[in-house]
Amino acid sequence: MKKLIFSIQITLLFLAFTNVNSQWFSQTSGTTDLLNSVSFTDENNGTAVGWLVDAIILRTTNGGTNWIQQSSGTTEHLFDVSFTDANNGTAVGGFLNGLILRTTNGGTNWIQQSSGTTNGLIGVSFTDANNGTVVGDFGTILRTTNGGTNWTSQSSGTPTTLIAVSFTDANNGTAVGYMGTIVRTTNGGTNWFSQVSGTLYSLYDVSFTDENNGTAVGHFGIIIRTTNGGTNWNLQSSGVTDFFTGVSFTDGNNGTAVGEDGIILRTTNGGINWTSQSSGTTNRLMGVSFTDANNGTAVGTNGTIIRTTNGGSTFINQIGGEIPEGFSLYQNYPNPFNPTTKIRFDIKQSSNTKLIVYDILGKEIATFVNEKLSAGSYEVDWDGSGYPSGVYFYKIITDSFTDVKKMILIK
């Protein structure tokens, strides 16, 4: 997993792609620093790293309800982090000093390790507490089999900067980088060999779920996929030209890609189709980590942290078979509620429809519907478990009808 700091702003060009409604909610990071990467080992325990002036490390043990800043012991930049369980994790960075930090107690203490290089280190992947690989500038690859007590340099066969690396076991791993570079090992890095990516665009992240199935993302909306360990990489249609800077798959089918301007794309069929989700932010998302098909966290610029507990999707159910006599927005039920409620609305005729939730200050916090709906009655379930108790408003906007109602979340 890896994220970079990009200085070039790309003009958005949205092509046609499916718009799926989603449920990502913002969490309080306590910082405005750039967060480059995040690693969760289960739905509760996660760590995010980044920098602005000094290195920053944030830790949660309750799924992001609270994020606590930890002492990194360095002023260097941190680019990536990899945890294998709640206690054992490694963070890497540094522009000119090959920085590697290690914890064996969930970040209570972070210890600097000797990398043996002055090259910047950008990506890291551990498969267990002992076996890990780090990649970086000028094709740098470092390997440890003892939790970082010793790091050994490996020959990548390329002078090109490697940005991200993904191992599924101690032997099988893939690293990606600038100009579509992909290198692969099946023997723990004793030998690395080049693969044909089919693109010259830079690849910024890669995620494998087993030795065969992997996805890489990058520049200008590039998504490429392999089902045979990289013997063949096939271009998939993302429908956008945004930078993708993070990708996380939990199995061969379920994956999420994130990038600039808060873009989130989701697949549930191995990338045959990618659908857009609403992140609720325009900040660049740099990294994403899912522990299963439902629970995921993304981080980015300005201390952004967003979280989903349902894979990012809010499902709209069409109820009944009759065409309503008019447009209506009904009171949610139950109300007050904890933590879920249902919102029903009627559409008299085919219409562009939005259903939006606002907090008491008028800030938009969730968009359930943003598409053209045919005539009918619809129902949406909202899970408010990621939001504080209080008064919320939900608003429907169609081509010819608008209405607002109040609901109360009590915990």
C-alpha positions in Angstrom: 0.0 0.0 0.0 1.4 3.3 -0.9 0.6 6.9 -1.4 2.5 9.8 -2.8 2.4 13.5 -2.6 1.4 14.8 -6.0 2.1 18.4 -7.1 0.2 18.2 -10.4 -3.5 18.9 -10.4 -5.4 17.0 -13.1 -8.5 18.4 -14.7 -11.4 16.1 -14.0 -13.0 14.4 -16.9 -15.9 12.2 -15.8 -16.9 9.6 -18.3 -20.1 7.6 -18.0 -20.2 5.2 -15.0 -22.7 3.9 -12.6 -23.6 6.1 -9.7 -24.3 4.1 -6.5 -25.3 5.7 -3.3 -23.0 5.2 -0.4 -22.5 5.5 3.3 -19.0 6.8 4.3 -18.9 8.9 7.4 -16.2 11.3 8.6 -14.1 10.6 11.7 -12.2 13.1 13.8 -8.5 12.7 13.3 -7.4 15.6 15.5 -4.9 16.8 12.8 -4.8 18.7 9.6 -1.6 16.8 8.5 -1.5 14.8 5.3 -2.3 11.1 6.1 -0.6 8.9 3.5 -1.6 5.4 4.5 -3.7 3.3 6.8 -3.6 -0.3 8.0 -6.3 -2.2 9.9 -6.0 -5.7 11.1 -9.6 -6.1 12.2 -12.6 -3.8 12.4 -11.3 -2.2 15.6 -7.5 -1.9 15.4 -6.0 0.5 12.9 -3.0 2.8 12.4 -2.6 5.8 10.0 0.7 7.6 9.2 1.7 10.8 7.4 3.3 14.1 7.8 3.1 17.9 7.4 6.0 19.3 9.4 6.9 16.2 11.4 5.9 12.6 11.1 2.5 11.7 12.5 1.1 8.4 13.6 -2.5 7.9 14.7 -4.0 4.9 16.3 -7.5 3.6 17.0 -8.7 0.5 18.9 -12.4 1.1 18.5 -12.9 1.4 14.7 -12.0 5.0 14.6 -14.4 6.4 17.1 -11.3 7.7 18.8 -7.9 8.3 17.1 -4.9 8.9 19.4 -1.6 10.4 18.3 1.5 8.3 19.0 5.1 9.4 19.3 7.1 8.5 16.2 10.4 9.7 17.6 11.2 11.3 14.2 10.6 14.4 12.2 10.9 12.5 8.9 8.0 11.9 6.5 6.1 8.7 6.7 4.6 7.2 3.6 3.3 3.7 4.4 2.4 1.4 7.2 1.7 -2.3 7.5 0.3 -4.2 10.6 -0.1 -8.0 10.7 -2.0 -8.0 14.0 -3.0 -5.6 16.7 0.6 -5.3 18.1 3.1 -5.8 15.3 3.5 -3.1 12.7 6.1 -1.3 10.5 6.1 2.2 9.0 8.5 3.6 6.4 9.4 6.9 4.9 12.2 9.4 4.8 13.3 11.2 1.7 17.1 10.7 2.2 17.6 8.3 5.1 15.7 5.1 4.4 13.5 5.4 7.5 12.0 2.3 9.0 10.0 2.3 12.3 8.8 -0.8 14.1 6.4 -1.5 17.0 5.6 -4.7 18.8 3.1 -3.2 21.2 0.5 -1.5 19.0 2.5 1.7 18.7 3.0 2.4 22.4 6.7 2.4 21.4 8.1 2.9 17.9 11.7 1.9 17.4 13.9 3.0 14.5 15.5 0.2 12.6 18.6 0.2 10.4 17.6 0.0 6.8 21.1 0.2 5.4 20.1 2.7 2.7 19.7 6.4 2.3 17.1 6.0 -0.4 13.5 7.1 0.4 11.3 4.2 1.3 7.7 4.4 0.1 5.9 1.1 0.4 5.8 -1.8 2.9 4.1 -5.2 3.2 4.3 -7.7 6.0 2.6 -11.1 5.9 3.3 -12.0 9.5 5.3 -10.6 12.4 8.6 -11.7 10.8 8.4 -11.6 7.1 8.3 -8.2 5.4 9.4 -6.3 2.3 10.0 -2.5 1.7 10.3 -0.7 -1.6 11.3 2.8 -2.6 13.4 5.1 -4.7 15.6 3.9 -7.5 14.2 0.4 -7.5 15.1 -0.2 -3.8 13.8 -3.5 -2.3 14.6 -4.5 1.3 13.6 -7.8 2.9 13.5 -9.1 6.5 12.6 -12.5 7.9 13.1 -11.5 11.6 10.8 -8.6 12.1 13.3 -6.0 10.9 16.2 -6.9 13.2 18.1 -7.3 9.9 17.2 -5.9 6.5 18.8 -7.3 3.4 18.9 -5.5 0.0 17.4 -7.4 -3.0 17.9 -6.7 -6.7 14.7 -5.4 -8.3 16.2 -5.4 -11.7 14.9 -1.8 -12.3 16.2 1.7 -11.5 12.6 3.0 -11.5 11.1 4.1 -8.2 8.8 1.5 -6.7 5.8 3.0 -4.8 3.8 0.1 -3.5 4.2 -3.6 -2.6 1.8 -6.4 -1.8 2.7 -9.9 -0.4 0.1 -12.6 0.2 2.5 -15.0 1.9 6.2 -15.2 2.6 7.1 -16.1 -1.0 4.6 -14.4 -3.4 4.8 -10.6 -3.8 4.4 -7.8 -6.4 5.7 -4.3 -6.4 4.6 -1.4 -8.7 5.9 2.0 -9.5 6.6 4.8 -12.0 5.9 4.4 -15.7 3.8 1.2 -15.3 6.6 -0.7 -13.7 5.7 -4.1 -12.2 8.1 -6.6 -10.6 7.2 -10.0 -9.2 8.7 -12.6 -6.9 7.6 -16.2 -6.1 10.5 -17.0 -3.7 10.5 -14.2 -1.1 12.5 -11.8 -3.3 15.5 -14.0 -4.0 14.6 -13.3 -7.6 12.5 -10.5 -8.9 11.3 -10.4 -12.5 9.6 -7.8 -14.6 6.0 -8.1 -15.8 4.3 -6.3 -18.7 1.7 -3.9 -17.2 0.3 -2.7 -20.5 0.6 1.0 -19.5 3.2 3.7 -19.2 1.2 5.5 -16.5 2.6 5.4 -13.0 1.0 2.8 -10.6 0.6 4.1 -7.1 -0.9 1.1 -5.2 -1.4 -2.7 -5.6 -3.5 -5.2 -3.7 -3.3 -9.0 -3.9 -5.7 -11.3 -2.1 -3.9 -14.6 -3.1 -1.0 -15.5 -5.3 -3.1 -15.1 -8.4 -5.6 -12.3 -8.0 -4.3 -8.7 -7.8 -5.3 -5.2 -8.8 -3.1 -2.1 -9.3 -4.2 1.5 -9.7 -2.6 4.7 -10.7 -2.4 7.8 -12.9 -5.3 8.9 -15.1 -7.8 6.5 -13.7 -5.7 3.4 -14.5 -7.0 0.1 -13.0 -5.3 -3.1 -14.1 -6.1 -6.6 -13.0 -4.5 -10.0 -13.0 -6.0 -13.4 -12.2 -2.8 -15.4 -12.9 -0.2 -13.8 -10.7 0.7 -11.1 -13.2 1.4 -13.3 -16.2 -1.3 -11.1 -17.8 -2.5 -7.7 -16.7 -5.8 -6.5 -18.2 -7.0 -2.9 -18.2 -10.3 -2.3 -16.6 -12.7 0.5 -17.2 -12.8 3.0 -14.3 -14.8 5.6 -16.2 -12.7 8.5 -14.8 -9.3 10.2 -15.3 -8.6 10.9 -11.7 -5.4 9.8 -9.9 -6.0 6.6 -7.9 -3.6 6.5 -5.0 -5.0 3.6 -2.9 -6.7 0.2 -3.4 -7.8 -2.5 -1.1 -9.3 -6.0 -1.9 -10.4 -8.4 0.8 -11.1 -11.3 -1.6 -11.2 -11.9 -5.3 -14.4 -10.0 -5.8 -14.7 -7.1 -3.3 -12.4 -4.1 -3.7 -12.3 -0.3 -3.3 -10.1 2.2 -5.0 -9.6 5.8 -3.8 -7.9 9.0 -5.1 -8.0 12.7 -5.8 -11.0 14.9 -5.0 -12.4 12.3 -2.7 -13.2 9.8 -5.4 -14.2 6.2 -4.4 -14.9 3.4 -6.7 -16.2 0.0 -5.6 -16.4 -3.4 -7.2 -18.1 -6.6 -6.0 -17.2 -8.7 -9.1 -13.4 -8.4 -9.3 -13.5 -5.2 -11.3 -15.8 -6.2 -14.1 -17.8 -3.3 -13.0 -16.6 -0.3 -10.9 -19.3 1.9 -9.3 -18.9 5.4 -7.8 -19.6 6.0 -4.1 -20.0 9.3 -2.4 -17.1 9.9 0.0 -18.5 13.2 1.4 -15.2 15.0 0.9 -13.3 16.6 -1.9 -10.0 16.1 -0.2 -7.6 13.7 -1.9 -7.8 10.2 -0.4 -4.3 8.7 -0.2 -4.8 5.2 1.3 -7.6 2.7 2.1 -7.8 -0.4 4.2 -10.6 -3.0 4.3 -10.6 -5.9 6.7 -13.7 -7.6 5.2 -16.2 -6.7 2.6 -18.0 -4.2 4.9 -15.5 -2.6 7.2 -13.1 -0.1 5.6 -11.2 3.2 6.3 -9.7 5.7 4.0 -7.3 8.6 4.8 -6.1 11.6 3.0 -5.1 15.3 2.9 -6.0 17.8 5.7 -6.2 14.9 8.2 -9.2 13.3 6.4 -10.4 10.0 7.8 -13.6 8.4 6.5 -15.1 5.1 7.5 -17.7 2.6 6.3 -19.2 -0.4 8.0 -21.4 -1.6 5.1 -19.0 -1.6 2.1 -19.9 2.0 1.3 -23.3 1.2 -0.1 -26.8 2.2 0.9 -29.4 0.1 -0.8 -32.6 1.6 -2.2 -35.5 -0.7 -2.2 -38.5 -0.1 -4.4 -41.6 -1.1 -2.6 -45.0 -2.0 -4.0 -46.0 -2.0 -7.6 -48.4 0.9 -7.9 -47.5 4.3 -9.3 -48.0 7.0 -6.6 -50.5 9.8 -7.1 -48.0 12.4 -6.1 -44.5 13.2 -4.8 -44.1 12.6 -1.0 -41.4 12.4 1.6 -42.6 10.5 4.7 -41.4 10.7 8.3 -38.6 8.2 9.1 -39.5 5.2 11.2 -38.7 4.7 13.9 -38.1 8.2 15.2 -36.2 8.8 17.5 -34.0 5.8 16.4 -30.9 3.9 17.5 -29.0 3.2 15.4 -31.0 2.4 12.2 -34.1 4.0 10.6 -36.1 3.8 7.4 -36.9 6.7 5.1 -39.6 6.3 2.5 -40.5 8.5 -0.4 -42.8 8.5 -3.5 -41.9 9.5 -7.0 -45.0 10.3 -9.2 -43.1 10.3 -12.5 -39.5 9.6 -13.7 -37.4 12.3 -12.2 -33.8 13.2 -11.2 -33.8 12.5 -7.5 -31.5 13.4 -4.5 -32.0 12.3 -0.9 -29.5 14.0 1.4 -29.0 14.0 5.2 -27.7 17.2 7.0 -26.6 17.7 10.6 -28.0 20.4 12.9 -25.5 22.9 11.4 -26.7 22.3 7.9 -23.6 20.3 6.9 -24.3 17.6 4.3 -23.1 14.3 5.9 -24.7 11.6 3.6 -26.2 11.3 0.1 -28.5 8.3 -0.2 -29.8 8.9 -3.7 -28.4 10.9 -6.6 -29.8 9.5 -9.8 -32.8 9.4 -12.1 -35.5 7.2 -10.6 -38.6 5.8 -12.3 -42.1 6.4 -10.8 -42.6 4.3 -7.7 -42.4 4.1 -3.9 -38.9 3.7 -2.4 -37.3 3.0 1.0 -33.8 3.6 2.3 -32.3 2.2 5.5 -29.9 4.5 7.3 -27.4 3.2 9.8 -26.4 6.1 12.2 -24.0 4.1 14.2 -21.1 6.2 13.0 -22.7 9.5 13.9 -23.2 11.2 17.3 -26.6 11.6 18.9 -28.6 14.6 17.8 -31.0 16.2 15.4 -30.6 15.5 11.7 -32.6 16.6 8.6 -33.2 14.7 5.5 -34.2 16.4 2.2 -35.5 15.2 -1.1 -35.0 17.1 -4.3 -36.6 16.1 -7.5 -37.3 18.0 -10.8 -40.6 19.3 -9.5 -40.7 18.6 -5.7 -38.6 19.4 -2.6 -39.3 18.6 1.0 -37.4 18.4 4.3 -38.1 16.5 7.5 -36.4 16.1 10.9 -35.2 13.0 12.6 -33.5 12.3 16.0 -30.7 9.9 16.7 -30.5 8.8 20.3 -27.7 6.5 21.7 
